[in-house]
Each structure stands twice: as structure tokens, then as C-alpha cells.
Amino acid sequence: MRRNRELAMNYPIPTSPEEITALRQSPVNEESVAAAIAGVIEIARSQGQSLDDLTAEVLAEDSLLDRAQRRWLSDIVTQAWKSLP
């Protein structure tokens, strides 16, 4: 059963990788970015991942973000992890 949690302005938090991917069809704005981060955290928790596991994934080398951007995103994910129920 899907939990119907939402951010301010009634923006649904994705609960599956498919729902996160579907966000690509929406314009990028603060709400969609916040929903994507919250969804990734919810999915990671449901799969038994820890905050350390998730931040390690964020900090891993990739071609999309440079090291400073990955560090910044890791900090945002950490803050969100600690503030989400």
C-alpha cells in the first residue's frame, strides 16, 4: 500500500524508482527537486540502506556532477534524511 505523503503545495513524494524517473516529465523547480530527494531517501530506507550507504552513492564518481557538486548534494541529502520522519 502506498503511503500518501506530500510536500508543501501537495507535491507527491515518489515511492518507486519509476515515479522518480517520471519526474523528468515535469519542469524542474524547487518542489520537484525536493520531492525527488525525499523519494530517494524513502526508497533507500525501504531497502534497508543507511544514511552512510546513500551518501556513499551520492559521492561516487560520475559524469554528471563534479566533486564539489556531489559534496553539496550529499550535504542536502544528509539534512533531508535527518529531517524526514
C-alpha positions, 0 to 999 in steps of 0.5 A: 500500500502506498503511503500518501505523503506530500510536500508543501503545495501537495507535491507527491513524494515518489515511492518507486524508482519509476515515479522518480524517473517520471519526474523528468516529465515535469519542469524542474523547480524547487518542489520537484527537486525536493520531492525527488530527494525525499523519494530517494531517501524513502526508497533507500530506507525501504531497502534497508540502506543507511544514511552512510550507504546513500551518501556513499552513492551520492559521492561516487564518481560520475559524469554528471556532477563534479566533486564539489557538486556531489559534496553539496548534494550529499550535504542536502541529502544528509539534512533531508534524511535527518529531517524526514520522519 
